[in-house]
Amino acid sequence: MKVGIIRCNQTEDLCPGTSCFKALKTGSGAFQNSSENEIIGFVSCGGCPGKKAIPRALKMIEKGADAIAISTCISKGAPIKFPCPHFEMIKNALKQNLPENIKILDNTH
Ligand code: SF4
C-alpha cells in the first residue's frame, strides 16, 4: 500500500510517530495484510474539529496514496489514552469525500 497517515494535531508535539513508521515498515498493526508499504505523507488533522483531514487526505492521494490511515493517536488515544472525540466524524467525512477506491484504515499500530 501507498499510505498517507493523518494524526492528531494535539498529539504531534508529544509523539515523533515512531510506532506508526515501525508498523508500516514491518507490516504490523493496520498494515499486516500488505507486504509492501510506502509512506506518502504524514500530516495532522489541522486541529479540532479535524476539518483539514479531508483536504490533506486528498493532497496525499494526489501525491500517490492509495490508502489513508487515521492514526492510533486519533482512534485509540495513544500515547496518552485520550482518543479524539471527533474520530467518528472525521472517519465518516473521509468516507464521504474520498474516492471509492481509496482504502481507509482506522488505526496504524
Ligand atoms: S480533532 Fe481530534 S485528532 Fe484533530 S486535533 Fe482535535 S482531538 Fe486531535
Boltz pocket constraint, residues with backbone or C-beta under 6 A from the ligand:
constraints:
  - pocket:
      binder: B
      contacts: [[A, 7], [A, 8], [A, 9], [A, 10], [A, 11], [A, 45], [A, 46], [A, 47], [A, 48], [A, 49], [A, 50], [A, 74], [A, 83], [A, 84], [A, 85], [A, 86], [A, 87]]
      max_distance: 6.0
